[in-house]
Amino acid sequence: MRIPDVNQPVLLRGHEGEYASRVEGLDDSALTLARPFGLPLDTTLDEGRPFDVEWTSAAGMHALPVRVTERSVDGKVRIWHAVPTGPARLLNRRAHVRVAVAIPVTIELEDEQVTASLLDVSEAAVRCLVREPLPPQSPDSLVGDGGRPVRVRFTLAGQEFALKGSILRSTPSQGGSELIVILPEDERTATAVRRAVFAEQIRARQLSRE
């Protein structure tokens, strides 16, 4: 049965709404989940009512129906023990989940650093806005033959990233240049970025309801 990994950020979706959580442990096909902070104590989510655990992987967005069988406290963390009540569903087959952001990013070229604003990010690419004009795409521009190698540094969902990539496209935008940087197909790095992207999506949803 397809289930999320340990430490994976997940979304718990029930009749009361959706709440951010994290997978604390796995035992056979059972899940140990962190009880979401801010969830009302009298909610029926932790009283056996079924709900979905949603997470993202390289294949897309998944949803696993579960029910809580036990509640306990591990140290200072309140946790739920949940068992699946059916097979996982693939909700979204999109290969790369993307999130819109507005955070600073540093782009390191061979001999200089450029400060930019990150517009959106996925495990495959980042899109950012550089306030100073840069050459548009052409054979002798920033893009060049096969893409000019760069390194992008930013913090997403509390995790710092320093990712090697190559500039796919440079186009004029808002008095500066919009860059699309393609990231390498490294599964370990892609997994880390994917989880941070999903965690940021969850955080944005939570903030939108406050």
N, C-alpha and C positions, 0 to 999 in steps of 0.2 A: 504493500500500500504506500502511495506517495505521501510523505509527511515532511514538514519543515525540519531544518537542522537546529541543533542546540545553539543558543545565543542569537537565533534569527529573530529580527523584529517582525511582529505579526499584528494583524488587525482583528479584533474580536467583534463580530457583527451579530447583533441580536435584535429583538423587537424594540428594545430600549434605545438602540443607537449603535454606534461603533466606537471602540476604545482601543488605544494603543497598548500592546503588551509585548512580551518576549518569551521565547521558549527556554525554560530553565533546565529541562532534562527530558530524556526519552527512555522509555522502558517497554521493550517489545513494540507494540503499536499504540501505547498510551503516551500522552503528553503531560508534562508538568509545565504550567504556565504561571507567569507572574501576574498577580491580580492587579489590574490597571489602577494607577494612582488617580484619585478623584472619582472613582466609581462609587455611587451611593451605597451605603452599607445595606440598605434594604432592597437592593436590586434583585430581581429574580434570575439574573444571569448565573449567579453562583448557587442556585437552589435546584439544579437539575434540568432547567429549561434548555432545550437545544439551541445552539448558536453555531456560527461558522468561524473557523480560523482561516484568515486569508494571509497569503504571503506571495512573494515573487521569486522566480527562478529564471534560469536562462530560457526556459520554454515559455514563460509568460506569468500571468497571475493565476494562483490556485485558491480554491476554497475547500476546506475539509469540515464536514458537519461533525460536531462533537457534543458531549454533555459532561458536566462536572460530576464526578463520583465521590470526591473527597476534598475537603479544604484543610489546610494546615499552615503552620508558620515555620519557615526555615531561617533561623537567626532573626532578623528583623523584616524579612520579606514574606509577605502573605502569598501563598501559592495555591493553585488549583490543580487537581489531578483530573485529567479529562480523557475520555475514551472516544474514538471515532464511532459514529453511528451510521456511516455509509462511506462510499468511496469519494476520493477527492475529485473535484471538477476543475477543468481548465477554463477559467473565465475569459482570459485574454491571451491570444496566441502571439501577440506582439513580442518580437525577440528582445527588444531593448526598452525597458521602462524608463521614462524620462520625467524629470521634475523641473519646473520653472523655479528659479531662485533669483536673488538679487544680492550677491555677496562678492567681496573683492577676490581677485585671482591674480597671481603673478605669472607672467609668461616669460620664460627664460630662453632667449635666443643664444647663438654662439658667443656673442660678445656684448650682450646687453640684456637688461631686464625691463619689461613693460608691465605697468600696473593697469589692470582692466577690470571690468565688471562682468561677472558670470551671469549669463541669461538663462541657460538651462544645461542640464548634464544628464548623461546616461552612461552605461558601462562602455559604450562604443565611441562616444564623442562628447565634446563640450562646445558650447557656443558662447562667445563672449564679445563684449563691446570695448574696443580700445578708443579712448577719447581723442587721440591724435591720429591724423590721416596716415594711412599706409597704402602702398601700391595695390591696385586691384589685381585679380588673378591674371597672370600672363607667364610666358615661358621664363622670363627673367625676374619675376616678382618674388614675393615671400613664398609663394607656393612652389614654383620651380618644378623641376623634373622629379616626380615621385613624392613631392611634398617636403617642405623644409622642416627638419627635425627641431622640436622644441620640448620644453618641459613646463607643465602647468602645475602650480601650487595653489591649493585652496583647502578650506576646512568645511566639511559637510557632515551634519548630524554628529558633531563633536569629534570627528575623526579627521586627521590631517592627511592630505594626499599630495604626493609629488610624482606626477605621472608623465612618462615620456610619450610623445606623440608626434604627429606631423600635421602641418597646416594644409587642410583640404581646399579651403576657399577663403579669400579676403575680398570683401566688398565694402564700398563706402556706405556709411550709415550714421545719421545724426551728427554730422560734422567730424566723425572719426571713421573707424573701420570695424566691421563685424567679422570676426574670425570663427571658423569652424575647425576644430582640432580633432583629428581622428586618433583614438587611443589604440594601443596594441591589443591583439587578441591573446591576452594572457589570462587564463581561467582564474587563477588566484586573485589577481588584481581586479578582474571583472566582477568576481563574486563580492569582494569588499566594496566596490563602488555601487553595485546593485543593491546591496543591503543598506548602504547609507542613503541611496536615492529613495528606497522604500520607506526608511525611517523618517526622512524629510517629508515625504508625502503624507505620512501619518500625522506628523507634527503640524503640517499646514492644515490638515482637516480639523484637528483638534482646535487650533487657533481660530479657524473660521466659525466655529460654533460658540466661541466665548464672547 
